[in-house]
Amino acid sequence: MPEILHRFRRFGVPGAPRAAAVPADPAVAAERELSIVFSLLEPYEREARALVHDAARLAELTREDARQEVGRIKAGATRRAATARAQASAARLAELDREVASFVAGAEREAARITTTMAERLPPLTDQVVQRALAVATADGAGPARP
């Protein structure tokens, strides 16, 4: 009988003949095989975790620095804005003061012109009023009042 089996052996499973056994679990074999590789990678994995942790800490510090810088910039901008508003207000008030001074000067010139015109026209008008009053009084026969 061994001759019959030997004759068909070349068409069977490749490799050397082995004893019959339970088939091996490929997952367990892969795990056993890769556990060596994973154990060699552990220091690098720890280093990578440490780098990620350090990067996260550095990112948080950078964000905190940025928040503080934003606060400083905002405070400076607020101060500059207040100064700019005060300067703009002062400039506007100075402009209004100039406008008021110009208006007052114009009003004073107009008052002086009116005073001059009145000084020129009042005596002749007063004389006319007096002459008419005398004319009316004379026409009534009363005549001018004498002291």
C-alpha positions as CSV (number, residue, x, y, z in Angstrom):
1,M,0.0,0.0,0.0
2,P,2.8,2.5,0.6
3,E,3.6,2.3,-3.1
4,I,0.1,3.5,-4.0
5,L,0.3,6.4,-1.6
6,H,3.7,7.3,-2.7
7,R,2.6,7.2,-6.3
8,F,-0.1,9.9,-5.6
9,R,2.0,11.9,-3.2
10,R,3.4,14.2,-5.9
11,F,-0.1,15.4,-6.8
12,G,-1.1,16.1,-3.2
13,V,-0.2,18.9,-0.8
14,P,3.2,20.5,-1.5
15,G,6.0,20.3,1.0
16,A,7.4,17.6,3.2
17,P,5.0,15.2,4.8
18,R,3.9,16.1,8.3
19,A,2.1,14.5,11.1
20,A,-1.6,15.1,11.1
21,A,-2.7,17.8,13.6
22,V,-5.3,20.5,14.2
23,P,-4.9,23.3,11.6
24,A,-3.1,26.4,13.0
25,D,-5.0,29.6,13.7
26,P,-3.6,32.2,11.4
27,A,-4.5,35.1,13.7
28,V,-2.6,33.6,16.6
29,A,0.3,32.9,14.4
30,A,0.3,36.4,13.0
31,E,0.1,37.8,16.6
32,R,3.0,35.7,17.7
33,E,5.0,36.7,14.7
34,L,4.2,40.4,15.0
35,S,4.6,40.7,18.8
36,I,8.3,40.9,18.3
37,V,8.0,43.7,15.9
38,F,5.5,45.5,18.1
39,S,7.8,45.2,21.1
40,L,10.6,46.7,19.1
41,L,8.3,49.6,18.1
42,E,7.2,50.4,21.7
43,P,10.0,52.9,22.5
44,Y,9.2,54.8,19.3
45,E,5.5,54.7,20.1
46,R,6.2,56.2,23.5
47,E,8.4,58.8,22.0
48,A,5.7,59.6,19.4
49,R,3.1,60.0,22.3
50,A,5.5,62.2,24.2
51,L,6.0,64.4,21.0
52,V,2.3,64.7,20.5
53,H,1.8,65.6,24.2
54,D,4.6,68.2,24.0
55,A,3.2,69.6,20.8
56,A,-0.3,69.9,22.3
57,R,1.2,71.7,25.4
58,L,3.2,74.0,23.1
59,A,0.1,74.7,21.1
60,E,-1.8,75.6,24.2
61,L,1.1,77.9,25.4
62,T,1.1,79.5,21.9
63,R,-2.7,80.1,22.1
64,E,-2.3,81.6,25.5
65,D,0.4,83.9,24.3
66,A,-1.8,84.9,21.3
67,R,-4.7,85.6,23.7
68,Q,-2.5,87.8,25.8
69,E,-1.1,89.6,22.7
70,V,-4.7,90.2,21.5
71,G,-5.5,91.7,24.9
72,R,-2.5,94.0,24.7
73,I,-3.3,95.0,21.1
74,K,-6.9,95.6,22.0
75,A,-6.0,97.7,25.0
76,G,-3.5,99.8,22.9
77,A,-6.2,100.2,20.2
78,T,-8.7,101.3,22.8
79,R,-6.2,103.9,24.2
80,R,-5.3,105.1,20.7
81,A,-9.0,105.3,19.8
82,A,-9.8,107.4,22.9
83,T,-6.8,109.7,22.1
84,A,-7.9,110.0,18.4
85,R,-11.5,110.8,19.5
86,A,-10.2,113.4,21.9
87,Q,-8.0,114.9,19.2
88,A,-10.9,114.9,16.7
89,S,-13.1,116.6,19.3
90,A,-10.5,119.2,20.1
91,A,-10.0,119.9,16.4
92,R,-13.8,120.2,15.8
93,L,-14.1,122.5,18.8
94,A,-11.2,124.6,17.6
95,E,-13.0,124.8,14.2
96,L,-16.2,125.7,15.8
97,D,-14.4,128.4,17.9
98,R,-13.0,129.8,14.6
99,E,-16.5,129.8,13.1
100,V,-18.0,131.5,16.1
101,A,-15.2,134.1,16.2
102,S,-15.8,134.8,12.5
103,F,-19.5,135.1,13.0
104,V,-19.0,137.4,16.0
105,A,-16.5,139.5,14.0
106,G,-19.1,139.7,11.1
107,A,-21.8,140.7,13.6
108,E,-19.5,143.4,15.1
109,R,-18.8,144.8,11.7
110,E,-22.5,144.8,10.9
111,A,-23.2,146.6,14.2
112,A,-20.4,149.1,13.5
113,R,-21.9,149.7,10.0
114,I,-25.3,150.2,11.5
115,T,-24.0,152.6,14.1
116,T,-22.1,154.6,11.5
117,T,-25.2,154.7,9.2
118,M,-27.3,155.8,12.2
119,A,-24.9,158.5,13.1
120,E,-24.9,159.8,9.6
121,R,-28.7,159.6,9.1
122,L,-30.1,160.4,12.6
123,P,-29.2,164.2,12.7
124,P,-30.9,165.0,9.4
125,L,-33.9,162.9,10.3
126,T,-34.1,164.5,13.8
127,D,-34.0,167.9,12.1
128,Q,-36.7,166.9,9.8
129,V,-38.9,165.6,12.7
130,V,-38.3,168.8,14.6
131,Q,-39.1,171.0,11.6
132,R,-42.3,169.1,10.9
133,A,-43.3,169.2,14.6
134,L,-42.7,173.0,14.5
135,A,-44.6,173.3,11.3
136,V,-47.5,171.4,12.8
137,A,-47.4,173.5,16.0
138,T,-47.1,176.8,14.0
139,A,-50.0,175.7,11.8
140,D,-52.2,175.2,14.8
141,G,-51.4,178.7,15.9
142,A,-49.7,177.7,19.1
143,G,-46.3,178.6,17.9
144,P,-43.1,177.3,19.3
145,A,-42.9,176.9,23.0
146,R,-40.7,179.5,24.7
147,P,-38.9,179.1,27.9
